[in-house]
Amino acid sequence: MTKKKAFLTSAVTAAAVAAAFAPAASAATPTFTDVAPQYQDAVNYLVVNGITDGLTPTTFGTDLHIKRVDAALLIARSLGFSEKSPYSKITYKDVPARAQWAVAALKDAGIMDGKNSETFDPNAPLTRNEVAKVLVNAAQLGVDDTVKSTQFTDVNSNFAKFVDRLVEFEITQGKNATTFGATDAVKRGELALFIARADGLLNYYELMVMHTNDTHAYLEKAPYRATAVKEIREFYDNTLLLDAGDVFSGDLYFNLFKGQADLPLMNYMGYDAMVFGNHEFDLGDDTAGHKELADFVKGTQFPMLGGNLDFSKDPAMKSLEIQGFTDTPVVGKSQYGTILTVNGHKIGVFGLTTVETPTIASTASVQFLDYIKSAEAAVKHFESKGVNKIIALSHLGFDDSVRYDNDIELAKRVEGIDLIVGGHTHSELKEGYVSNVFDAPTLIVQAKQYGDLLGTADVIFDKDGHIVDYAVELIATNKDTFEADAGAAAILKPFADAVAAKKAEPTKAVAEVALPAPRLDATNTTDSVRANETLLGNLIADGMLATAKSINPATSIAFTNGGGIRAGIDAGPITVGEVLTVMPFGNALGILELKGSEIKAALEHSVAQFPRENGGFLHVAGMKFEFDPSKAAGSRVTKVEVMENGAFVALDDAKTYFAATNTFTAKGGDGYSMLGAASAEGRLSEPGIVDFQMFIDYIESLDKVNPTIEGRITTIGN
């Protein structure tokens, strides 16, 4: 993990402290008769930017001591805190109504406290010691707790570290070489000067956003992720941990525990929010609704976000839905969005789930609403609350089919979203993606899949809530980079033991013959899973086709890459562990809409390297083809037939077919650019069913597992 503690200072403060401050050119410059030249620019800056007013149209009160309550108002406004935002209720009984929001904001942020739990002492003058502490806290400059004294003899040990830091940044200086004037009351002009000098520090806020997506119950690496999260929290003051959906479906941890293995680990790590992914709806029932999902939501110690979802007709989920936004997170419930408070700063976070979900999951009676309108409503709501830092927690997909929705389109069409934390497409955005369609940028991040990576987005906001700088890093969470967190490992152990036992169990299927996955070597020079039709390749392709047909009955063919078949299966009872060894990557089902000509081009690519082995060699179902390896690559396929109404007929180059494959191949893996292009054009549907589970379900449905070589792939010529 690359630690960037000095990121804020290096990116912003050095330049800000050196830069001259100036009022907005469009505002009228005030004229006060009592402002000395050394204070003029600072006073103008505060008044022009709406931070404070003069005492009268011609008098600022430069030499008057400023009260603690008035200082709180100035500091809160300088930091960009809004009077509209919801803050914690203060216990001080002496704060006037006009300043309660400012005092509450500063207390929430740990910037300014009262004299005790019940008294703020609003009319007392603010001392120079106090202003040093307040400004250092406000600017998040950090202090060295070992500093107990300074060059100034009148600064006691309680304030030394704050004065030391403020002087280091040249925001103030002593009355002379040895005297700071520690207990002197600060004048209005002096505070104006301090705030103006610190403007470059006060107007920026650094937030470290950690994020995961599409973990799919792959929990073996969760203890390493827990360690990474702890280390980052120790290193950064302001952090969030978000999940962009698809915790459900994938590994055996889900098949056995239906989300209840993920839940205690996510609670332990302290996730701040999660959006519903499409796979969270895989177990829906038309009558009972989403019982397993409801059990998961009820156990969360963080809010679930469904900004474009309507659960009102779902029997299991309707009681767990808040149809609207919440000012503070409501855990164990679904809400459109919520306001997360991080050291006093309000962050608006809302969720979006792909509207493609009803076509690729069992959504039952859950309604999916327009994602653009839902996002616009979220931005409008947060802005009405005075919240200007807005995050979309998205399970739309980074560059998924625009006919449904995706993050790039969201950033283009909805103004006001600063950060999109995404999932669904399993995209590895190593450097993030920035959309500059509007005046303020939108940063999009995503952290691949299966808990392999912890995404981090270290972002700096200005006072208007716009991102002015950022650093993105995807951190590998495994034993090579982190020690396993003991607490997380203890939580995982009983679930891991059950999974290990399950892997040793036989499926309900028995292989009547051995199903090898041969590779060429010194003793085998003829048969290869990466060059020839094989029993196991046929069986896997048949299972893929059968599953795809259950989702889209128009699917007529299937093909799967030989490189994804990593081992064979012995004759006899087939264990779960064997299946996972055959297909260890957790590839998911995809259904492509292709022209016959594109299918033929894919088959040409499949056999282009024959007789050499090729991981992209395709095993097929619902079709058969012949090729002549003596011809030039790209012109080898001589005949292609597809099954229609129980008989094979010639492939029609102009006809459209639905073809099942895995999403790796569908998106252009192994050099299948023609498939990748179709996917990019929005002709790919991703039901998301994982290959090993699809295979197990299929072989368990057969009367016997006894595939044969059927001449699906035939070589002709020499």
C-alpha positions, -999 to 999 in steps of 0.1 A, spaced: 0 0 0 13 34 -9 8 58 20 0 94 10 -4 112 43 13 143 29 -9 143 -2 -32 171 9 -3 193 20 18 187 -11 -12 191 -35 -29 221 -20 -15 239 10 20 248 -1 7 267 -31 -23 281 -11 -2 296 17 21 312 -8 -6 325 -30 -21 360 -25 -57 359 -16 -82 381 -34 -119 388 -33 -142 376 -61 -139 400 -90 -177 400 -96 -186 413 -61 -185 449 -50 -155 457 -28 -166 471 6 -153 505 19 -148 507 57 -132 538 73 -117 519 102 -97 492 84 -59 497 84 -40 489 52 -25 457 66 -60 443 71 -77 457 40 -73 427 16 -83 403 44 -114 422 54 -124 426 17 -119 389 12 -142 379 41 -170 404 32 -170 398 -5 -172 361 0 -201 363 24 -182 351 54 -190 382 75 -203 418 72 -192 450 87 -208 464 119 -222 492 98 -220 501 61 -188 521 69 -174 503 99 -159 469 102 -149 470 139 -113 461 131 -100 468 166 -129 453 185 -123 419 203 -142 392 185 -165 370 206 -163 332 206 -198 330 190 -189 353 162 -156 335 156 -176 303 153 -197 318 126 -168 330 106 -148 298 109 -179 277 99 -187 298 69 -150 298 59 -150 260 59 -181 259 36 -204 244 63 -240 251 54 -267 263 78 -291 240 59 -271 208 68 -282 185 96 -258 185 126 -258 168 160 -277 186 187 -254 206 209 -256 204 247 -245 240 253 -273 260 268 -259 295 262 -255 296 224 -278 321 206 -301 307 180 -283 325 151 -251 305 158 -263 271 169 -258 256 135 -222 269 133 -212 257 168 -228 223 161 -209 220 128 -176 229 145 -182 205 174 -191 177 150 -159 183 131 -138 184 163 -127 219 156 -141 240 184 -155 230 218 -173 247 246 -158 256 280 -176 225 294 -204 201 284 -231 227 291 -214 261 284 -199 275 253 -193 309 267 -203 327 235 -196 363 246 -161 356 259 -133 370 237 -113 345 216 -77 343 226 -47 339 203 -40 304 218 -76 294 210 -75 307 175 -43 287 169 -60 255 180 -92 262 160 -74 270 128 -50 240 130 -80 217 136 -100 234 108 -73 230 83 -65 195 94 -28 204 96 -20 176 120 1 182 151 30 166 169 18 156 203 54 155 216 57 193 212 53 208 246 70 241 242 78 267 215 101 297 212 73 317 229 76 317 266 39 326 272 25 295 253 17 266 277 21 229 269 -16 225 261 -14 249 231 23 246 221 17 220 194 -10 242 178 9 274 179 40 256 165 20 243 135 3 276 128 36 295 128 52 268 106 25 275 79 31 312 82 -5 319 91 6 339 122 37 349 141 45 361 176 42 396 190 80 394 192 107 367 191 97 353 226 61 364 231 31 351 212 5 370 231 -11 337 240 -39 349 262 -45 382 243 -80 387 229 -81 384 191 -94 415 173 -118 412 144 -92 425 120 -67 399 132 -91 370 128 -99 383 93 -62 382 85 -57 347 100 -87 333 80 -76 349 48 -40 336 52 -54 301 59 -79 302 31 -60 277 10 -61 253 39 -96 259 52 -113 256 19 -101 221 11 -112 187 26 -95 154 20 -115 122 20 -101 87 16 -128 65 0 -122 28 2 -144 6 -20 -151 -29 -31 -175 -44 -57 -187 -77 -71 -171 -97 -42 -196 -126 -50 -190 -143 -17 -153 -150 -24 -143 -146 12 -109 -163 15 -91 -129 12 -115 -110 35 -91 -111 65 -64 -95 44 -88 -68 33 -97 -62 70 -60 -55 77 -58 -31 48 -89 -12 59 -75 -9 95 -41 4 83 -57 30 60 -80 42 88 -50 46 111 -33 67 85 -61 89 72 -83 111 93 -113 111 70 -124 78 55 -154 59 41 -157 22 32 -183 15 5 -195 -16 -14 -209 -12 -49 -230 -44 -49 -231 -81 -59 -221 -96 -25 -245 -124 -34 -239 -154 -58 -207 -169 -68 -186 -189 -44 -196 -218 -22 -198 -194 7 -230 -180 -9 -244 -214 -20 -241 -226 16 -249 -194 36 -269 -171 14 -250 -139 24 -248 -147 61 -210 -155 58 -204 -121 42 -225 -102 67 -205 -105 99 -173 -98 80 -187 -66 64 -200 -55 98 -166 -62 114 -148 -41 88 -172 -12 94 -187 -7 60 -204 27 58 -229 19 30 -237 -7 2 -258 -5 -29 -279 -34 -41 -264 -53 -70 -283 -73 -96 -272 -106 -79 -288 -95 -46 -321 -104 -64 -311 -139 -76 -332 -157 -50 -364 -138 -55 -397 -157 -53 -429 -144 -69 -449 -154 -37 -425 -150 -8 -404 -122 -22 -367 -119 -13 -364 -136 20 -326 -142 20 -320 -106 9 -343 -94 37 -323 -116 62 -291 -99 50 -305 -64 51 -318 -69 86 -284 -79 98 -264 -50 83 -248 -24 106 -247 0 77 -274 15 54 -284 -3 22 -290 21 -7 -316 17 -34 -321 51 -50 -340 37 -80 -357 7 -63 -393 2 -51 -397 -27 -26 -433 -18 -17 -448 -49 -33 -422 -73 -20 -435 -93 9 -401 -99 25 -385 -65 19 -413 -39 21 -410 -35 59 -373 -28 55 -377 0 30 -376 37 37 -390 53 6 -369 84 7 -336 98 19 -323 99 54 -304 127 71 -284 101 91 -279 65 81 -306 40 92 -289 6 95 -307 -26 87 -329 -7 62 -330 2 25 -331 39 18 -327 59 -14 -296 77 0 -282 91 32 -259 117 46 -227 104 61 -208 127 85 -171 124 84 -154 146 110 -181 172 107 -183 172 69 -215 160 53 -212 135 24 -244 127 4 -244 91 -8 -271 74 -29 -275 41 -46 -283 30 -82 -289 -5 -94 -290 -14 -131 -324 -15 -147 -312 -45 -166 -317 -66 -134 -352 -79 -142 -338 -96 -173 -309 -112 -155 -322 -120 -120 -353 -131 -102 -366 -97 -92 -403 -108 -86 -423 -77 -77 -394 -53 -71 -397 -23 -94 -366 -6 -110 -370 31 -117 -352 53 -143 -317 58 -131 -312 93 -145 -343 107 -129 -335 90 -96 -299 104 -97 -312 139 -104 -336 136 -75 -308 126 -52 -286 155 -62 -315 179 -58 -323 165 -23 -287 167 -10 -282 202 -23 -314 213 -6 -298 201 26 -267 221 20 -246 190 11 -223 197 -18 -201 165 -17 -221 138 -35 -212 102 -42 -232 78 -64 -228 43 -52 -235 26 -85 -242 -10 -97 -248 2 -133 -215 -9 -148 -187 13 -159 -192 9 -197 -221 -15 -198 -247 -14 -225 -260 22 -228 -294 8 -238 -298 1 -201 -274 23 -181 -238 28 -172 -215 51 -151 -201 70 -180 -236 79 -192 -246 88 -156 -216 112 -154 -225 128 -187 -262 134 -179 -264 143 -143 -246 173 -130 -236 176 -93 -222 140 -88 -186 143 -76 -176 106 -73 -191 75 -88 -181 43 -69 -191 16 -93 -195 -22 -98 -212 -47 -121 -188 -48 -150 -159 -60 -129 -138 -32 -143 -102 -26 -131 -99 12 -132 -63 15 -121 -62 53 -125 -99 61 -123 -119 78 -151 -127 115 -151 -157 129 -169 -154 166 -177 -188 172 -194 -199 197 -167 -179 226 -151 -169 204 -122 -154 169 -129 -169 136 -119 -144 108 -109 -154 72 -116 -137 43 -98 -141 5 -97 -120 -23 -82 -124 -54 -104 -139 -84 -86 -140 -112 -60 -124 -92 -32 -90 -94 -49 -85 -57 -46 -94 -29 -22 -100 3 -42 -89 36 -28 -98 71 -40 -80 99 -21 -100 129 -31 -97 166 -22 -128 188 -23 -128 226 -24 -154 246 -4 -180 242 -32 -177 204 -30 -158 200 -63 -129 176 -66 -98 195 -73 -73 167 -69 -73 129 -65 -52 98 -63 -65 64 -72 -49 31 -61 -61 -5 -63 -45 -25 -34 -40 -63 -37 -55 -79 -6 -37 -112 -1 -11 -129 20 18 -113 0 7 -78 9 -9 -80 43 -11 -101 75 -45 -117 80 -66 -98 106 -71 -121 135 -106 -110 142 -117 -114 106 -100 -148 104 -119 -160 135 -152 -149 120 -144 -166 87 -131 -199 102 -164 -218 108 -177 -208 74 -144 -218 58 -145 -252 75 -180 -258 62 -169 -248 27 -139 -271 28 -161 -300 38 -185 -292 10 -157 -292 -15 -150 -328 -5 -186 -339 -10 -197 -356 -42 -223 -339 -64 -253 -359 -73 -237 -368 -106 -214 -397 -115 -191 -397 -145 -195 -430 -163 -163 -424 -182 -132 -403 -175 -135 -368 -187 -99 -357 -194 -86 -323 -203 -55 -334 -223 -26 -311 -232 1 -318 -258 34 -331 -245 61 -356 -253 38 -385 -248 6 -369 -263 10 -353 -297 -25 -355 -310 -52 -345 -285 -56 -313 -266 -84 -294 -249 -69 -264 -266 -70 -278 -301 -96 -306 -304 -132 -315 -296 -132 -332 -261 -157 -350 -240 -154 -324 -212 -155 -295 -236 -188 -308 -251 -203 -314 -216 -194 -279 -204 -207 -262 -236 -239 -283 -233 -244 -271 -198 -238 -235 -208 -264 -237 -236 -290 -254 -214 -286 -226 -187 -287 -198 -213 -319 -213 -228 -336 -212 -194 -329 -174 -194 -334 -166 -231 -351 -194 -250 -339 -179 -283 -304 -189 -274 -293 -215 -300 -256 -220 -296 -228 -220 -270 -191 -219 -271 -164 -219 -243 -127 -214 -245 -104 -244 -239 -81 -223 -218 -108 -220 -192 -108 -258 -187 -79 -264 -163 -82 -301 -153 -101 -333 -161 -126 -353 -141 -121 -389 -131 -147 -416 -137 -169 -421 -107 -187 -397 -83 -179 -361 -93 -170 -339 -63 -176 -302 -59 -138 -299 -54 -132 -315 -88 -155 -291 -106 -138 -261 -89 -104 -275 -101 -117 -277 -136 -130 -242 -137 -113 -222 -109 -117 -187 -123 -154 -181 -115 -162 -170 -150 -198 -159 -155 -223 -166 -183 -229 -141 -210 -254 -141 -239 -244 -123 -271 -266 -112 -299 -245 -119 -330 -247 -120 -368 -239 -153 -385 -209 -136 -400 -195 -126 -366 -199 -162 -354 -180 -175 -384 -153 -149 -377 -150 -161 -341 -146 -197 -353 -119 -186 -377 -101 -171 -348 -106 -202 -327 -87 -224 -352 -62 -199 -366 -33 -214 -346 -41 -251 -352 -23 -275 -348 -6 -255 -321 -25 -252 -288 -46 -221 -282 -63 -211 -250 -90 -194 -272 -99 -226 -290 -137 -229 -287 -157 -260 -277 -192 -257 -290 -228 -268 -285 -259 -264 -307 -236 -262 -337 -209 -280 -356 -182 -268 -380 -154 -281 -403 -121 -264 -410 -92 -271 -433 -59 -264 -414 -39 -265 -447 -55 -232 -457 -44 -198 -445 -55 -186 -410 -87 -166 -414 -99 -187 -443 -100 -221 -428 -136 -226 -418 -154 -244 -447 -187 -253 -432 -208 -242 -402 -242 -256 -392 -266 -248 -363 -293 -268 -347 -328 -256 -356 -360 -275 -349 -340 -307 -343 -319 -306 -374 -287 -290 -385 -290 -262 -410 -263 -240 -426 -253 -209 -407 -268 -177 -423 -242 -149 -423 -270 -122 -423 -291 -138 -396 -290 -129 -359 -283 -156 -333 -281 -156 -296 -249 -173 -284 -239 -182 -249 -203 -180 -237 -184 -167 -207 -180 -130 -202 -142 -132 -205 -146 -144 -241 -176 -122 -248 -157 -90 -239 -128 -98 -262 -106 -121 -241 -82 -144 -260 -82 -119 -289 -119 -122 -298 -122 -86 -309 -153 -92 -330 -171 -104 -298 -156 -75 -278 -170 -51 -303 -205 -66 -301 -203 -64 -263 -192 -27 -265 -222 -20 -287 -246 -33 -260 -253 -67 -275 -242 -86 -244 -265 -97 -216 -249 -108 -183 -271 -130 -162 -241 -135 -140 -244 -172 -133 -210 -186 -124 -195 -214 -145 -189 -240 -118 -224 -237 -104 -239 -238 -139 -220 -270 -146 -230 -287 -113 -266 -279 -119 -264 -293 -154 -247 -326 -146 -270 -332 -117 -300 -328 -141 -287 -356 -164 -297 -392 -161 -261 -401 -167 -229 -383 -174 -216 -400 -205 -207 -375 -232 -193 -386 -266 -173 -371 -294 -200 -361 -319 -180 -345 -347 -189 -310 -336 -154 -299 -347 -140 -317 -377 -107 -312 -396 -106 -318 -433 -79 -318 -459 -43 -324 -448 
